[in-house]
Amino acid sequence: MSHALKQVFNKDKTFRPKRKFEPGTQRFELHKKAQASLNAGLDLKVAVQLPPGEEQNDWVAVHVVDFFNRINLIYGTISDYCTEQSCPVMSGGPKYEYRWQDEHKYRKPTALSAPQYMNLLMDWIEVQINNEDIFPTNVGTPFPKNFLPVVKKILSRLFRVFVHVYIHHFDRITQMGSEAHVNTCYKHFYYFVKEFNLIDTKELEPLVSAWWGSQGLWGVTEGSGTFSGGPTSNSGVSFGPSLQQRH
């Protein structure tokens, strides 16, 4: 493993402890199958496809936990540079602002600094993936009816971490020589959510015009709009003078 990737996977820099799968469980076997596909160098569009004979919810659950772990690692590498002073608003450039809302302290969409938003977001995701009623780990226990809606909220909020890192902290990723790894993580995430239709197209717009530059970096063309909402809210997206409420 290169020095740059060792920095990316430095356990001391993990933003949150990794969620692991118990050996011998079906999820553990699916996790190994997913990792084997990636390690074999398969096309990412193929690697994300549901393996024959497997249940889609199990496949999705494994990937949600895996993406949570990976994005934690990525954000952990730049978290020292993402401060109240450098990032007073959780945003994706000057045209996108992400606001937080929950069922507890922030009952209305609230503008927060990026580190505050990240802490609340990761805390909330941890609660969801550790909740046996939403992410059951016992074989034969059915997934609840709200499983996919919760998953869609988790993934749309994790995508916002990518947006913030790419637009505000990619220079740090580049300095570490880790851009290829981060780009691969993003492409894997993007192909997965598109394969199973897990993120609203409008949520993807901040990075939808990304392309590979001549240096192998991931460039970003910013759109316009303001995203608001936290894990329990509807996201409002502003395009020009009008505000569209998404449900």
N, C-alpha and C positions, 0 to 999 in steps of 0.2 A: 504493500500500500504506500502511495506517495506521501510525502510530508504534508502536502496540502490536504489530502483526504484524511490523514490522521488528525489534522486540525479540525476538519469538519465533524469527524466522529469522536472528538475528545469528550469523554464522559463528563468531565468537569464543566464543559460548556453546554451540556444538554439543558434546555430551558426547563424541562420537566422530566421526572424519572420515566424511563421507557416502560410501556405496558407490554408484558410478555405473554405468550401463549403457553399453556401448560403442556409439557411433553406427553404424547400419547393421546391427546384429544384430537377430534376431527379438525378443529381450527388450526392446531399445530401442524397437522399434515397438509392442510390447504396452504398454510403460510410457507411451508417448505416447498410445495409445488410452485407457488408463485415466485419464490426466490430462485428456484432452479430454472424457471423460464427466463428470468432476468439474467442470471449468471451464464446461461447458454447463449446469450447474445441475440435472442429472438427479437424480431421487429416488435417495438412496443405496442403497436396497434394489434398485433397478434397476441402478445403476452397478456394483455388485459382481458381477453375474451374468456367467457365462462368455459371451464373445462367440461368435456362431456360427462354427464352423470352427476354433476355437482349441483347443489342448490344455489340459486343466485344470491339469496340473502346471506348465506354463509360466506360466499366469495366476496360480497360487498363488505361484510363485517370485518373480515380479515384485512382488506385493503384500507378501510377507514382507520383501523388501529395502526397499520403500517405507515400510512401517510401522516398520521398524528405524530408518530415517533420520528419520522424523517424530517418533517417540517419543524419540529421542536429542535432537532439537531442543527438545522440550517439557521433558524432564528437565534439559537444559542451562540453561534459563531459571531453574530453581529450585535448581540444584545448590549454589549458594553458601549457601543456607538449609537444605540437607539435610546436616547435619554429624554427627559422632560425638556431639556434645552434644545437639543437637536431636532426633536420631533414633537413639538407641543400639541400637534393635532394628528390623529390617526388618519393618514391620507395615502392616496396613490397619485402623487403629483398635485399641482394646483387645482385640478379640475374634479378630483374625486375625494370626498370626505366620508369616512366611515364612522357612524355614531353607534353608541352602545345602548341597549335596552334589555332589561331582564325583569324577572318577577319579584325582585327584592329591592335593592337600593335605587336602581335606575328604571323607573316605570315609564319614563318618556325617553325617546332617543336623545342621547346626551353626547356632546362633543368631549372627547377625552384625549389625552396625550397617547402616542403610540404605545409606550411601555405599559400604561394603565390598561389600555384596550387589550393588549396581548395577555396580560396577567388574568384579566377577567375572562377572556376567551378561552385560554388554556385551562383555567379552573373549571369552566362550564363544560368543556369537552371531556375532561377527566371524569366529571360526575356522570356524564352520559354513558361513556364506554365502560365504566365500572358498575353501572346499574344493571343488575341481572334481569330486571323486567324489560329492559330495552335491548341489551346485548347478552342474551342468555348463553351460557357456556356449556351447559349440560346437553349431551346428545339427546335428541328427541323433544327438547323443550321448544315449543314454537316461538317464532318471532312475533312481537305484538303488531297490531295494525298500524301503529304510529312509527314503526321502525324506519321506513323509507323517508317519511317527512323529517324525522330527527336527523337521519343521515344527510339529507340534502342541506339542512341547516348547518351541520358540522362542516361539510365540505365547502359550502359557499363561504363560510367564515375562514376556513383554512386557506382558501384561495386568496383572501384578502392579505394574508401574511406574505404570500408570493408577490402580490402587487406592491406592497410596501417595501419589501426587500429589494425587488428589482429596480424600482424607481428611485428609492432613497438610499440604498446601501449597497448597490451592486459594485461600486468602486472597492469596497472592502472585500467582497467576494473575489473580485479580480485580483486584488493585491495578494490574496492567499493562494491564487492559482486554482481556485475551486469552482470556477464558472462552469466547466464541463459537467461536473457532478451535479451542481444545482440545476443546470439546464436539463439534464437527464431526469432528475426528480420531477421538474415541472412538466416535462413532456409526458412522463409516465402518468402523473396526476391528470393532466389534460385529456389524454386519450382514454383514461378510465372513466372520468365523469361524462365524457361525450358518448362512450360506448353504452353506458347505462342511463344516460339522460338524467344526471344527478345534480346539475347546476343550471339555473336559468341562463339563457343566452345573454341577457342584459348584464348579469353579474360578471360575465367573462369579458365584457367590452374593454376594460382598462388594458388588457394584454392581448386582445384578440388580433391586433395588427402586428404582433411580434414577428420577427424574422431572424434568421441566422445571418450575422454580419460576416465580413471577410475575415475577422479574427476568430470566428467560431463563438462569438458572444451572442447573447440574446438581447436584441434591441427592442425598444418599446415605443410604439406610437400611441400617445395618449388620446383618449376621446374626451368627452365632456359630460359632466353630470355629478350629482351628489347622491351617494348611497347612504341611507340611514337605516338603523335597525340593529338589534342584537339577536340573540338566539331565540327569543320568543316573539319577536315582532315581525310585522310585514315590512318589507323593504320598500322605501320610497325612493324613486329615482327621478332626479330632475334633469330634463333635457331642455335647455333654454328657459323660457318664461313659465312653462307649465310644469306641474308636479304630477307624476303618474304614480298611483298607489298600486303596488303589486301584492297579490294575496296568495 
